[in-house]
Amino acid sequence: MKKIIFLLFSLFTLNAADIAIVLPPDAVPAEKTAAAELRKYLSRLAKQPVSIISSGNCGAGYTFYLGQTPGIAQKLGISDFRTLKPDEILLRRIGNDFYLTGDRPRGTLYAVYTFLEDICGMRFFAPDETVYPEKFNLPMHLDLRYAPSFIVREVPFPSLRLDSAFAAKRKVNGHWQKTTVEWGGHETILGFCHTFARLMPPEKYGRQHPEYYSEINGIRHPVGNQLCLSNRNMRQELIRNIRKLLREKPSAKIISVSQDDNNDYCRCRECNLLAGRYGNTQSGILIDCLNEIAASLEHEFPGVFFETLAYAYSVKPPQNIRPRHNVIVRLCADNCDYGQPLNSPANSNFRDALTTWSKLTNRLMVWNYVSLFGNYLIPNPNWGNHGINLRFFRDHGVIAVFNQAGGNENSDFAPLRAYVNSKLLWNPDLDEKTLIDEFLQGYYGRDAAPLLREYLNLMKIDYAKQKPEFKLSWSTPASEWLSYNTMEQARELMMQAAAVSQGKYAQRVRTAKIAIDFAFLLHPETPRRYAAGREIPQSILDDFIRRTSHDHYYGEGENLDRLKTSLSILYSGRKEKYSRQLPQKIQGIPPERLIIIEPEEITAYENNIRTKRYPDFIRMRADHKSWLIQFPDLAMRTQSQGRWRLFAEMRTGGMPEQKGFAFQAGIYDKASGKNTARRYPLSTVAGKDFQLVDLGCHEFHSTGEYFFCAPVGNSQADPIDVKRLFLVKE
């Protein structure tokens, strides 16, 4: 009986108010969220109710003090909470009291998540996966103070971009995270990037003030959106526009004043002279302009920073000038080998640029790429580089990092990349391999984890076999570094991982398998392997189409729906199209030497009715110069090495004796920026009947090569019709 009474008394004592959370009445929204989150998770860990009170303690139990109060400041030896660094956190145990606090608005919330993960052993792997430790004990000793090196941390995978709660758990706070105030808010950049055209709209100024815009070959180009930065009147108008915008957006802390995404910078005499003053650099002119803007507006907007891009033509650091204290430079890791660390010899240009910029300013940001932005669905062998890159940034004083990520959750190992990158952004000293391994086990399951680790290692090993001069750009196809045999081995590993998994783990492995399946379908060797009477397993293509049903792009500007159509046609054979009426010159060519591309497979840009689709052809207006018609999958279609002659069926409504040019057409290679465009006379395609136009011979190597066709701005010509394309093996 006594034993029973003692036991009951013990249980009663434990459960009466064993754990309480003290939240001050003046807590900010994120601190209120911190208290609610701590109660939710602690009650499950301790397997007992946890209360939230406004003052006092729970007597003989444990008390967690959250937020900012004079009492907490005194206990922690803080003279003024305003002296804390951005997002700094403090965690301490004194007796049975725990203090979890930090910089406002997010510090206390981050302190809670740090306590739950790093102290209690929880893991917030993904919005749909929270892992609890097998055993839970409150720490006997706790004394932690930490401020992240990067005050802005951003990696905008969808899970972090669209889910405020998960973004807070992962401690990311950048522009595209869109985290609500209840979850700590986020840091925004007004305009974000490429703002010249928005700050100085050509439609407003171009006609009356062409001198505000770039001069190239003696001609002003308002349509190019780049500004003549040496023009004093333009600068004053730019300052007026920025002042007006900041008055309209009083909460703005950072505003972007940055060039548009092209290389049409001004070549006028005054700009050339100004560039010469700063070591013949375009960045020097840009900083000169930003410094004037920042000085002019500092008095009215003392807390605002003026951000610009060191990107493309402005990457090279200037001489004889430094950015002002209220100017931020965002250096872009553009034109790098993303398979190698950014501080490696392969990336010496970027490495040297960052090193020099870091000596010119203590307000340096970095725009980095953690996904292959040209095709973020295919495998990316950059595992092991994330931590190295971030430590390189930190050691050179970088204050903020934007790690550009894939656009959808089907991107190559998107959940893993989101977790690893967010952890390293918070603490670059963490071990990347350990982070990967714990995620593979926790998110994909213990059975699949070893196979997935082998898969990731295989990607890295195959990439390491490349010659030193090989470069993994943002648009490099997997077929250029991933051998076909390795790819088949990788697919086998993924299939084994799916086979040993069950339930949610199996589903997640199948999603991760999308990347290698996509690479398999795009590989030029794949259709060749199945050309001799064998069919590619339809299930691979069907599964890919089904699993990406909600995805419309697979890279920047890359239409996935159109590519799915192309893949379906490629692998189905479409033998019926060879039975249709063919141009005389094409008739009799064996199917193995002939590829026919139908109009529905061709991309046609229909903005402002510049193109229009008909059942059997595409019609272009003749008075434009845009690349209105494209077909990007030539290398994939050719199926075998060697030279191919390209033909197009085309016509205009004009008479054969008409003079002038009708259109330009050729092959464009995104990787090299080279094209084979040439103009074709009206006489080539005039008349009511379609004419077969010879576009020359080509040897296709990269999936970045595509056919394009565009008018040449001939307002006297009739519309141009494009029907089928033909590839004939030489």
Residue pairs with C-beta under 8 A, 6 or more apart in sequence:
13 60
14 48
15 48
15 49
16 61
17 51
17 58
17 59
17 61
18 46
18 48
18 58
18 61
18 62
19 42
19 43
19 46
19 48
19 50
19 51
19 58
19 61
19 62
19 63
19 64
20 50
20 51
20 52
20 53
20 57
20 58
20 61
20 62
20 63
20 64
21 35
21 38
21 39
21 42
21 50
21 51
21 52
21 53
21 63
21 64
21 66
22 52
22 53
22 54
22 55
22 56
22 57
22 63
22 64
22 65
22 66
23 31
23 32
23 35
23 52
23 53
23 54
23 66
23 67
24 31
24 54
24 55
24 66
24 67
24 68
24 69
25 54
27 35
27 66
27 67
28 67
28 104
28 105
29 105
29 181
29 182
30 104
30 105
30 106
30 108
30 109
30 168
30 181
30 182
30 183
30 184
30 185
31 66
31 67
31 68
31 104
31 105
31 108
31 109
32 182
33 109
33 168
33 182
33 183
33 184
34 66
34 67
34 100
34 108
34 109
34 111
34 112
35 52
35 66
36 52
37 109
37 112
37 113
37 116
38 50
38 64
38 66
38 100
38 112
38 115
38 116
39 50
39 51
39 52
41 116
41 120
41 122
42 50
42 64
43 49
43 50
44 132
45 120
45 122
45 132
45 133
45 136
46 136
51 58
57 63
57 97
60 96
61 96
62 96
62 97
62 98
62 138
63 96
63 97
63 98
64 97
64 98
64 99
64 100
65 71
65 72
65 75
65 97
65 98
65 99
65 100
65 101
66 100
66 101
66 108
66 111
66 112
67 101
67 108
68 81
68 101
68 104
68 108
72 78
72 99
72 101
73 79
73 80
73 81
75 92
75 94
75 97
75 99
76 90
76 92
76 99
76 101
78 84
78 90
81 101
81 103
81 104
84 102
84 103
84 107
84 147
85 103
85 147
85 151
86 103
86 147
86 148
86 151
87 102
87 103
87 106
87 107
87 110
87 147
87 148
87 151
87 171
87 173
88 102
88 103
88 107
88 145
88 146
88 147
88 148
89 100
89 101
89 102
89 103
89 107
89 108
89 110
89 111
89 114
89 144
89 145
89 146
89 147
90 99
90 100
90 101
90 102
90 107
90 111
90 144
90 145
91 98
91 99
91 100
91 111
91 114
91 115
91 119
91 142
91 143
91 144
91 145
92 98
92 99
92 142
92 143
92 144
93 99
93 139
93 140
93 141
93 142
93 143
98 115
98 138
98 142
100 108
100 111
100 112
100 115
101 107
101 108
101 111
102 108
102 109
102 110
102 111
105 181
105 184
105 185
106 168
106 171
106 173
106 184
106 185
109 168
109 183
109 184
110 168
110 171
110 184
113 124
113 168
113 169
113 171
114 144
114 146
116 122
117 123
117 124
119 139
119 142
120 133
120 136
121 132
121 133
121 136
122 130
122 131
122 132
122 133
123 130
123 131
123 438
123 442
124 130
124 166
124 169
124 170
125 131
125 415
125 419
125 439
125 442
125 443
126 159
126 166
126 415
126 418
126 419
126 443
127 159
127 163
127 165
127 166
128 504
129 442
129 443
131 442
146 427
148 171
148 425
148 426
148 427
149 394
149 398
149 399
149 428
150 390
150 393
150 394
150 398
150 399
150 400
150 401
150 425
151 187
151 399
151 400
152 173
152 174
152 175
152 187
152 365
152 399
152 400
152 401
152 402
153 171
153 172
153 173
153 174
153 400
153 401
153 422
153 425
153 426
154 172
154 173
154 174
154 175
154 176
154 177
154 400
154 401
154 402
154 403
154 425
155 172
155 174
155 370
155 403
155 405
155 417
155 418
155 421
155 422
155 425
156 174
156 176
156 177
156 404
156 405
157 405
157 406
157 409
157 411
157 414
157 415
157 417
157 418
158 407
158 408
158 409
158 414
159 166
159 409
159 414
159 415
159 418
160 166
160 167
160 170
160 172
160 177
160 418
160 422
161 167
161 176
161 177
161 178
162 178
164 177
164 178
164 179
164 180
164 182
164 183
165 183
167 173
167 177
167 179
167 183
167 186
168 179
168 183
168 184
170 418
170 419
170 422
170 423
170 426
171 422
171 425
171 426
172 179
172 422
172 425
173 179
173 184
173 185
173 186
173 187
174 186
174 187
174 400
174 402
175 186
175 187
175 188
175 189
175 192
175 402
177 186
178 186
179 185
179 186
187 253
187 254
187 400
188 252
188 253
188 254
189 254
189 255
189 256
189 307
190 245
190 246
190 249
190 252
190 254
190 255
190 256
191 198
191 199
191 255
191 256
191 257
191 258
192 256
193 256
193 258
193 309
193 330
194 256
194 258
194 259
194 260
194 261
194 309
195 256
195 257
195 258
195 260
196 225
196 226
196 227
196 257
196 258
196 259
196 260
197 225
197 260
199 238
199 241
199 242
199 245
199 257
200 212
200 227
200 234
200 237
200 238
200 241
202 213
202 222
202 223
202 225
205 212
205 213
205 222
205 237
206 212
206 213
206 222
206 223
207 222
209 233
209 234
210 220
210 222
211 220
211 228
211 231
211 233
211 234
212 222
212 227
212 228
212 231
212 233
212 234
212 237
213 220
213 221
213 222
213 224
213 225
213 226
213 227
213 228
213 266
214 220
214 221
214 224
214 226
214 227
214 228
214 264
214 265
214 266
214 267
214 268
215 221
215 228
215 266
215 267
215 268
215 271
216 224
216 264
216 266
216 267
217 267
220 228
221 264
224 260
224 262
224 264
225 260
225 262
225 264
226 259
226 260
226 262
226 264
226 265
226 266
227 234
227 238
227 259
227 266
228 234
228 266
228 268
228 270
228 271
229 235
229 266
229 271
229 274
229 285
229 286
229 288
229 289
230 266
230 268
230 270
230 271
230 273
230 274
230 285
231 270
235 289
235 292
235 293
238 257
238 289
238 293
239 292
239 293
239 296
239 297
242 255
242 257
242 293
242 297
243 297
243 300
245 255
246 252
246 255
246 297
246 300
246 301
246 304
252 304
253 303
253 304
253 305
254 304
254 305
254 306
254 307
254 328
255 304
255 305
255 306
255 307
256 307
256 308
256 309
257 289
257 290
257 293
257 306
257 307
257 308
258 307
258 308
258 309
258 311
258 330
259 265
259 286
259 308
259 309
259 311
259 312
259 313
259 314
261 312
263 312
263 313
265 271
265 282
265 313
271 285
274 284
274 285
274 288
275 281
275 282
275 284
275 285
277 284
277 320
278 284
278 285
278 287
278 288
278 318
278 319
278 320
278 321
279 318
279 319
279 320
281 314
281 316
281 317
281 318
281 319
282 313
282 314
282 316
283 310
283 314
283 315
283 316
283 317
283 318
284 318
284 319
284 320
284 321
286 308
286 314
287 308
287 318
287 321
287 322
287 323
287 327
287 329
288 321
290 306
290 308
290 323
290 324
290 327
291 321
291 323
291 324
291 327
293 306
294 306
294 324
294 326
294 327
295 324
297 304
297 306
298 304
298 326
304 326
305 326
305 327
305 328
305 363
306 326
306 327
306 328
307 327
307 328
307 329
307 330
307 365
308 314
308 327
308 328
308 329
308 330
309 329
309 330
309 332
309 367
310 317
310 329
310 330
310 331
310 332
310 353
310 357
311 330
311 331
311 332
311 334
311 367
312 332
312 334
315 331
315 332
315 334
315 349
315 350
315 353
316 353
317 353
317 356
317 357
317 360
318 360
322 360
322 361
323 329
323 360
323 361
323 363
325 363
327 361
327 363
328 361
328 363
328 364
328 365
329 357
329 360
329 361
329 363
329 364
329 365
330 364
330 365
330 366
330 367
330 400
330 402
331 353
331 354
331 357
331 364
331 365
331 366
331 367
332 366
332 367
333 342
333 347
333 350
333 366
333 367
333 368
333 369
334 350
335 349
335 350
335 473
336 342
336 347
336 349
336 350
336 369
337 344
337 346
337 347
337 470
337 471
337 472
337 473
338 369
338 372
338 380
338 382
338 385
338 472
338 473
338 474
339 381
339 382
339 385
339 463
339 466
339 471
339 472
339 481
340 346
340 347
340 385
340 472
341 347
341 385
341 388
341 389
341 392
342 350
342 351
342 354
342 368
342 385
342 388
342 389
342 392
343 351
343 388
343 389
343 392
344 351
346 468
346 471
351 392
354 364
354 366
354 392
354 393
354 396
354 398
355 396
357 364
358 364
358 396
358 397
358 398
362 397
362 399
363 399
364 396
364 397
364 398
364 399
365 398
365 399
365 400
365 401
365 402
366 393
366 398
366 400
366 401
366 402
367 402
367 404
368 389
368 393
368 401
368 402
368 403
368 404
369 403
369 404
369 474
370 382
370 386
370 403
370 404
370 405
370 417
370 421
371 380
371 404
371 405
371 406
371 411
371 412
371 417
372 378
372 380
372 412
372 472
372 474
372 475
372 476
372 555
373 404
373 474
373 475
373 555
373 556
374 473
374 474
374 475
374 476
374 555
374 556
374 558
374 670
374 704
375 475
375 477
375 478
375 554
375 555
375 558
376 405
376 406
376 407
376 408
376 411
376 412
376 554
376 555
377 406
377 410
377 411
377 412
377 514
377 515
377 518
377 548
377 551
377 554
377 555
377 560
378 412
378 477
378 478
378 515
378 518
378 519
378 522
379 412
379 459
379 478
379 482
379 490
379 515
379 516
379 519
380 412
380 459
381 459
381 460
381 462
381 463
381 472
381 481
382 472
383 432
383 436
383 456
383 459
383 460
384 432
384 433
384 460
386 420
386 421
386 424
386 432
387 424
387 428
387 429
387 430
387 431
387 432
390 401
390 424
390 425
390 428
391 428
391 429
393 401
393 428
394 428
401 425
403 421
403 425
405 411
405 414
405 417
405 418
405 421
406 412
406 414
406 417
407 553
407 555
408 414
408 550
408 551
408 553
409 415
409 511
410 511
410 514
410 547
410 548
410 551
411 417
411 515
412 515
413 456
413 512
413 515
415 439
415 443
415 508
416 436
416 439
416 440
416 443
419 435
419 439
419 443
420 432
420 435
420 436
420 439
423 430
423 435
424 430
424 432
424 435
436 453
436 456
437 449
437 453
440 448
440 449
440 452
440 453
441 449
443 508
444 452
444 497
444 501
444 505
444 508
444 509
444 512
445 501
445 502
445 505
445 509
447 497
447 500
447 501
447 505
448 497
448 498
448 500
448 501
448 505
448 509
451 493
451 494
451 496
451 497
451 500
452 493
452 494
452 497
452 509
452 512
454 493
455 490
455 493
455 494
455 497
455 516
458 486
458 489
458 490
458 493
459 482
459 490
462 481
462 482
462 483
462 486
463 472
463 481
463 482
465 483
466 481
470 480
470 481
472 481
473 671
475 555
475 670
475 671
475 704
476 671
477 522
477 635
477 702
477 703
477 704
478 487
478 519
478 522
478 523
479 519
479 522
479 523
479 524
479 525
479 703
480 702
482 490
482 519
482 523
484 523
484 525
484 526
484 529
487 516
487 519
487 520
487 523
488 520
490 516
491 513
491 516
491 517
491 520
494 509
494 512
494 513
494 516
495 513
497 509
497 513
498 506
498 509
498 510
498 513
501 508
501 509
510 543
510 547
511 547
514 544
514 547
514 548
517 540
517 543
517 544
518 544
518 554
520 526
520 540
521 540
521 541
521 544
521 567
521 571
522 636
522 703
524 635
524 636
524 638
524 639
524 703
526 536
527 536
527 570
527 571
527 636
527 639
528 639
528 640
530 536
530 571
531 592
531 639
531 640
535 571
536 571
538 571
541 567
541 568
541 571
544 564
545 564
545 568
548 554
548 560
548 564
551 560
552 559
552 560
552 561
553 559
553 560
554 560
554 563
558 632
559 603
562 601
562 603
563 632
563 633
565 600
565 601
566 601
566 633
566 636
566 637
569 598
569 601
570 633
570 636
570 637
574 596
574 598
575 591
577 596
577 598
578 591
578 594
578 596
583 647
583 649
583 690
583 692
583 726
585 647
585 692
586 594
586 647
586 692
586 726
586 728
589 728
592 729
593 728
593 729
594 726
594 727
594 728
594 729
595 637
595 638
595 639
595 644
595 726
595 727
596 724
596 725
596 726
597 631
597 637
597 724
597 725
597 726
597 727
598 724
599 613
599 616
599 617
599 618
599 722
599 723
599 724
601 631
602 618
602 629
602 630
602 631
602 722
602 725
603 629
603 630
603 631
603 632
604 611
604 613
604 618
604 628
604 629
605 611
605 626
605 627
605 628
605 629
605 630
606 612
606 613
609 621
610 620
610 621
610 624
610 626
610 628
611 618
611 619
611 620
611 621
611 628
611 629
612 618
612 619
613 619
614 721
616 723
617 649
617 690
617 721
617 722
617 723
618 629
618 721
618 722
618 723
619 719
619 720
619 721
620 628
620 629
620 663
620 709
620 710
620 711
620 719
620 720
620 721
620 722
621 711
621 719
622 652
622 662
622 663
622 711
622 712
622 713
622 714
622 715
622 716
622 717
622 718
622 719
622 720
623 711
623 713
623 714
623 715
623 717
624 710
624 711
624 713
625 710
625 711
625 712
625 713
626 710
627 668
627 708
627 709
627 710
628 709
628 710
628 711
629 708
629 709
629 710
629 722
630 706
630 707
630 708
630 709
631 706
631 707
631 708
631 725
632 703
632 704
632 705
632 706
633 703
633 706
634 667
634 698
634 700
634 705
634 706
634 707
634 727
635 700
635 701
635 702
635 703
635 705
636 703
637 727
638 644
638 700
638 727
638 729
640 729
641 699
642 699
642 729
642 730
643 697
643 698
643 699
643 729
643 730
644 697
644 698
644 699
644 700
644 727
644 728
644 729
644 730
645 694
645 695
645 696
645 697
645 698
645 727
645 728
645 730
646 667
646 694
646 695
646 696
646 697
646 698
646 707
646 725
646 726
646 727
647 692
647 693
647 694
647 695
647 725
647 726
647 727
647 728
648 665
648 692
648 693
648 695
648 707
648 709
648 722
648 723
648 724
648 725
648 726
649 690
649 691
649 692
649 693
649 722
649 723
649 724
649 725
649 726
650 663
650 684
650 685
650 690
650 691
650 693
650 709
650 720
650 721
650 722
650 723
651 685
651 686
651 687
651 688
651 689
651 690
651 691
651 720
651 721
651 723
652 662
652 682
652 685
652 686
652 687
652 717
652 718
652 719
652 720
652 721
653 686
653 688
653 718
653 719
654 682
654 686
654 687
654 717
654 718
655 686
655 687
656 683
656 686
656 687
657 683
657 686
658 682
658 683
658 686
658 717
659 681
659 682
659 683
660 681
660 682
660 714
660 716
660 717
661 679
661 680
661 681
661 682
661 712
661 714
662 680
662 681
662 682
662 684
662 685
662 686
662 711
662 712
662 714
662 717
662 720
663 679
663 680
663 685
663 709
663 710
663 711
663 712
663 720
664 677
664 678
664 679
664 680
664 709
664 710
664 711
664 712
665 677
665 678
665 680
665 693
665 695
665 707
665 708
665 709
665 710
666 675
666 676
666 677
666 678
666 695
666 696
666 707
666 708
667 675
667 676
667 695
667 698
667 705
667 706
667 707
667 708
668 674
668 675
668 676
668 677
668 705
668 706
668 708
669 675
669 702
669 704
669 705
670 702
670 704
670 705
670 706
671 702
671 704
675 708
676 696
676 698
677 708
678 696
679 712
680 693
682 714
682 717
684 691
684 693
685 691
685 693
685 720
690 721
690 723
692 726
695 707
697 730
698 705
707 725
709 722
711 717
711 720
